[in-house]
């Protein structure tokens, strides 16, 4: 039996404009944080725990 395909929600109007403005700001922000070291720490921990 087929499952109905749900529609994908989309932003429209002022919400879409606000989202794009904030996304552009976040992309241009020079104070980005690098979580690379913390990600490696967690991956190693999970690997040691058998996950």
PyMOL commands that set and color helices and strands:
alter all, ss='L'
color gray80, all
select helices_A, chain A and resi 14-28+36-48
alter helices_A, ss='H'
color red, helices_A
deselect
rebuild
show_as cartoon
